[in-house]
């Protein structure tokens, strides 16, 4: 297994089709952003889509982005659109994506990465701490987690 960047891949159409297979509304939104060319305009010019792959199979994905669904906010960067396909859950594969995000954050001298989610007990497994609740772009409260970098 390896983590690749969607925008650095020469197989973007393949990976886009794989993202489309996710059974999650946020995954459908990410697919829409990517297929319409609106990803960077929506989440920031230096943002990335990270894919955990095993050959041609997409295992898990996430974004490392300047913005997420919490607006307006000064908090940045964000790990968002975190998804693992159902048959691969329970193996802590998200940890491989976190490791890549830590590498990217370290290179950018970022000390904290934020996550907006309503899951309780998932992100804590990866060293994230609950910080607060903020309203998302739809006006709903979302739990904000922080992952402190090394």
C-alpha positions as CSV (number, residue, x, y, z in Angstrom):
1,X,0.0,0.0,0.0
2,X,1.1,3.5,-0.6
3,X,-0.2,7.1,-0.3
4,X,-0.3,9.1,-3.6
5,X,-1.5,12.5,-4.4
6,X,-4.5,12.7,-6.8
7,X,-3.1,15.7,-8.6
8,X,0.3,14.2,-9.0
9,X,-1.1,11.0,-10.5
10,X,-1.2,10.2,-14.2
11,X,-4.3,8.1,-13.5
12,X,-6.7,10.9,-12.3
13,X,-9.7,9.6,-14.2
14,X,-9.3,6.1,-12.6
15,X,-9.0,7.6,-9.1
16,X,-11.9,9.9,-9.7
17,X,-14.0,6.9,-10.7
18,X,-12.9,5.1,-7.5
19,X,-13.8,8.1,-5.3
20,X,-17.2,8.2,-7.0
21,X,-17.8,4.6,-5.6
22,X,-17.9,5.8,-2.0
23,X,-21.2,5.5,-0.3
24,X,-21.0,8.9,1.6
25,X,-22.5,12.3,0.7
26,X,-19.2,14.1,1.4
27,X,-17.4,11.7,-0.9
28,X,-20.0,12.6,-3.6
29,X,-19.3,16.2,-3.0
30,X,-15.5,15.7,-3.2
31,X,-16.1,13.8,-6.5
32,X,-18.2,16.8,-7.7
33,X,-15.5,19.3,-6.8
34,X,-12.8,17.3,-8.5
35,X,-14.8,16.5,-11.7
36,X,-15.9,20.2,-12.1
37,X,-12.4,21.6,-11.5
38,X,-13.7,23.4,-8.4
39,X,-11.5,21.7,-5.7
40,X,-8.8,24.4,-5.4
41,X,-11.3,27.3,-5.6
42,X,-13.3,25.7,-2.8
43,X,-10.7,24.6,-0.3
44,X,-7.6,26.5,-1.2
45,X,-4.9,26.6,-3.9
46,X,-2.3,24.6,-2.0
47,X,-4.7,21.8,-1.0
48,X,-4.1,18.1,-1.7
49,X,-6.2,15.0,-2.2
50,X,-4.4,12.0,-0.7
51,X,-5.2,8.5,-1.7
52,X,-4.2,5.3,0.1
53,X,-3.9,2.7,-2.7
54,X,-3.1,-0.9,-3.2
55,X,-2.3,-1.3,-6.8
56,X,-5.4,0.0,-8.7
57,X,-7.6,-0.3,-5.6
58,X,-8.5,2.8,-3.6
59,X,-8.5,1.9,0.1
60,X,-9.0,5.2,1.8
61,X,-8.7,9.0,1.0
62,X,-8.7,12.4,2.6
63,X,-7.7,16.0,1.9
64,X,-5.1,18.2,3.4
65,X,-6.6,21.6,2.8
66,X,-6.4,25.3,3.7
67,X,-10.2,25.3,4.3
68,X,-12.9,22.8,5.2
69,X,-16.6,23.0,6.0
70,X,-16.1,25.4,9.0
71,X,-16.4,29.0,7.7
72,X,-15.4,31.5,8.4
73,X,-12.4,30.5,10.5
74,X,-8.8,31.3,11.0
75,X,-8.0,27.7,11.7
76,X,-5.9,26.0,9.1
77,X,-4.9,23.5,7.7
78,X,-7.6,20.8,7.7
79,X,-7.7,17.1,7.2
80,X,-11.1,16.6,5.6
81,X,-13.1,14.2,3.5
82,X,-11.7,11.3,5.5
83,X,-13.1,8.0,4.1
84,X,-12.2,4.3,4.1
85,X,-14.2,1.9,2.0
86,X,-16.3,-0.4,4.1
87,X,-14.4,-3.6,3.3
88,X,-11.2,-2.0,4.6
89,X,-12.4,-0.6,7.8
90,X,-11.1,-1.8,11.1
91,X,-7.4,-2.0,10.0
92,X,-6.5,1.6,11.0
93,X,-5.5,2.5,7.5
94,X,-6.4,6.2,8.2
95,X,-3.2,6.1,10.2
96,X,-1.2,5.9,7.0
97,X,-3.0,9.0,5.7
98,X,-2.3,10.8,9.0
99,X,1.4,9.9,8.7
100,X,1.5,11.5,5.2
101,X,-0.3,14.6,6.6
102,X,2.2,14.8,9.4
103,X,5.0,14.7,6.9
104,X,3.4,17.5,4.8
105,X,2.7,19.6,7.9
106,X,6.2,19.2,9.2
107,X,7.6,20.3,5.8
108,X,5.4,23.4,6.1
109,X,6.3,24.0,9.7
110,X,2.6,23.5,10.8
111,X,2.2,22.7,14.4
112,X,-1.5,21.7,14.4
113,X,-4.0,20.2,11.9
114,X,-7.7,20.5,12.4
115,X,-10.6,18.0,11.7
116,X,-14.3,18.8,11.5
117,X,-16.4,15.7,12.3
118,X,-19.2,14.4,14.4
119,X,-17.5,11.0,15.1
120,X,-16.7,10.4,18.7
121,X,-14.0,7.9,19.4
122,X,-12.5,7.7,15.9
123,X,-10.0,10.5,15.7
124,X,-8.9,10.1,19.3
125,X,-7.4,6.7,18.2
126,X,-4.9,8.7,16.1
127,X,-3.9,11.2,18.8
128,X,-6.4,13.9,18.0
129,X,-8.0,15.9,20.8
130,X,-11.4,17.4,20.9
131,X,-11.1,21.2,21.0
132,X,-14.6,22.8,20.6
133,X,-17.7,22.9,18.5
134,X,-18.2,25.3,15.6
135,X,-20.9,25.8,13.0
136,X,-20.3,24.3,9.6
137,X,-21.4,25.9,6.3
138,X,-24.9,24.5,6.7
139,X,-25.2,26.1,10.2
140,X,-24.9,22.8,12.1
141,X,-22.6,22.3,15.0
142,X,-19.5,20.2,14.2
143,X,-16.9,18.8,16.6
144,X,-13.5,20.3,16.0
145,X,-10.5,18.1,16.7
146,X,-6.8,19.1,16.6
147,X,-3.9,16.8,15.8
148,X,-0.7,18.3,17.2
149,X,2.3,17.6,15.0
150,X,5.6,16.3,16.4
